[in-house]
Amino acid sequence: MTTGYNIQKMDAKIKEIRKAAEELQELGGDIEAVNKNLVRLLASTKMLELNISDAISLV
């Protein structure tokens, strides 16, 4: 099992995902399908933040 994880790089990618999702929210306007999927995407992104981004302070 590899233990050479790059937590900082993972954190940066998670931030990119959040930024992209927020931009899509602005672009999607009132398209219900887009908004519902973005709610799920942002919830998953939040879990990644809790698991990875918050772990940076522990490393």
Backbone bond lengths (Angstrom), bond angles and torsions (degrees), N, CA, C in turn:
res aa  C-N    CA-C-N  psi(-1)  N-CA   C-N-CA  omega(-1)  CA-C   N-CA-C  phi
1 M - - - 1.440 - - 1.529 109.23 -
2 T 1.306 117.24 133.18 1.450 122.82 -179.70 1.519 110.12 -80.99
3 T 1.324 116.18 134.84 1.459 119.97 177.55 1.515 112.04 -116.05
4 G 1.310 118.48 10.57 1.453 123.07 -178.12 1.520 112.73 -89.00
5 Y 1.319 116.60 55.53 1.458 120.31 -179.25 1.520 110.21 -76.66
6 N 1.318 115.52 143.13 1.460 120.50 176.10 1.532 107.29 -104.26
7 I 1.327 115.51 87.98 1.460 121.82 -175.04 1.525 111.14 -62.73
8 Q 1.323 117.29 -38.57 1.463 119.99 -179.27 1.530 111.25 -64.01
9 K 1.328 116.38 -40.59 1.464 120.11 178.79 1.534 110.34 -68.01
10 M 1.329 116.29 -38.96 1.461 120.28 177.02 1.530 110.02 -62.79
11 D 1.326 116.75 -42.23 1.464 121.79 178.19 1.527 110.80 -59.92
12 A 1.315 116.60 -43.12 1.469 120.63 179.58 1.526 110.96 -62.45
13 K 1.330 117.48 -41.07 1.466 121.35 179.00 1.527 110.98 -66.15
14 I 1.330 117.11 -39.12 1.460 120.97 178.42 1.523 109.65 -62.88
15 K 1.326 116.47 -41.06 1.474 120.29 177.16 1.525 111.09 -63.42
16 E 1.329 117.08 -37.07 1.467 120.89 176.51 1.525 110.92 -63.90
17 I 1.328 116.33 -40.79 1.469 120.78 178.69 1.525 109.74 -61.40
18 R 1.346 116.84 -47.22 1.472 120.47 179.75 1.526 110.29 -60.05
19 K 1.334 116.51 -46.13 1.467 120.42 -179.08 1.528 110.71 -60.93
20 A 1.323 117.17 -44.59 1.463 121.14 179.70 1.526 111.38 -63.07
21 A 1.326 116.90 -41.69 1.467 120.81 179.24 1.520 110.65 -64.21
22 E 1.325 116.99 -41.73 1.459 120.36 179.00 1.526 111.36 -66.14
23 E 1.333 117.26 -37.31 1.466 121.08 176.14 1.528 110.58 -65.09
24 L 1.333 116.51 -40.36 1.466 120.52 177.58 1.522 111.33 -63.57
25 Q 1.327 117.33 -35.02 1.460 120.41 177.17 1.521 110.19 -60.55
26 E 1.317 115.96 -42.84 1.466 120.36 178.88 1.528 110.98 -65.83
27 L 1.318 116.62 -42.72 1.462 121.30 -178.18 1.525 112.13 -72.57
28 G 1.332 116.71 -32.23 1.455 121.67 -175.21 1.513 114.23 -72.32
29 G 1.319 115.87 -20.39 1.451 119.33 178.86 1.520 112.01 56.68
30 D 1.316 115.47 -123.51 1.465 121.52 -176.47 1.522 113.31 -102.09
31 I 1.316 117.52 20.29 1.461 119.74 178.55 1.528 107.92 -74.31
32 E 1.330 115.92 109.34 1.460 121.80 -172.52 1.526 112.91 -59.51
33 A 1.318 117.66 -43.19 1.461 120.81 -178.37 1.531 110.71 -62.39
34 V 1.313 116.88 -40.81 1.462 120.88 178.92 1.526 109.70 -64.47
35 N 1.329 116.20 -47.09 1.464 120.06 -178.42 1.526 112.05 -61.93
36 K 1.324 117.43 -42.78 1.464 120.09 -179.77 1.530 111.21 -64.08
37 N 1.316 116.63 -41.62 1.466 119.83 178.96 1.523 111.34 -68.22
38 L 1.320 116.87 -35.27 1.454 119.68 178.58 1.526 111.97 -69.36
39 V 1.316 117.41 -32.81 1.462 120.09 175.08 1.523 109.38 -60.02
40 R 1.333 116.66 -44.09 1.464 120.44 178.64 1.533 111.39 -67.13
41 L 1.322 115.88 -41.74 1.464 120.08 179.48 1.527 110.59 -62.70
42 L 1.319 116.96 -43.25 1.461 119.87 179.80 1.526 111.51 -68.20
43 A 1.312 117.42 -33.47 1.471 120.11 176.16 1.529 110.11 -65.83
44 S 1.318 116.99 -42.64 1.471 120.57 177.45 1.527 110.78 -65.73
45 T 1.320 115.99 -38.00 1.459 120.71 177.96 1.526 110.25 -63.72
46 K 1.325 116.38 -39.86 1.462 120.51 177.66 1.525 110.73 -60.83
47 M 1.316 116.71 -40.81 1.464 120.03 177.92 1.529 110.56 -63.23
48 L 1.333 117.11 -40.77 1.465 120.00 176.26 1.523 110.53 -62.25
49 E 1.331 116.57 -41.10 1.459 119.71 178.32 1.525 110.57 -61.34
50 L 1.315 116.61 -43.48 1.464 120.27 179.62 1.520 111.37 -64.56
51 N 1.326 116.48 -38.06 1.470 120.67 -176.83 1.528 113.11 -81.52
52 I 1.316 117.47 -36.96 1.469 120.62 -173.25 1.526 111.39 -108.55
53 S 1.320 116.84 -57.67 1.462 120.43 -174.20 1.518 112.13 -61.07
54 D 1.328 117.17 -40.85 1.449 120.26 179.19 1.534 111.64 -72.06
55 A 1.317 116.72 -21.36 1.459 120.66 -179.49 1.532 112.11 -74.88
56 I 1.315 116.75 -17.35 1.470 120.29 -179.33 1.527 110.71 -57.99
57 S 1.326 116.50 -37.72 1.464 119.19 -178.97 1.538 111.74 -68.11
58 L 1.322 116.35 -17.96 1.468 120.41 -179.45 1.516 113.17 -90.93
59 V 1.334 115.65 -16.22 1.464 120.16 -175.71 1.518 110.32 -90.15
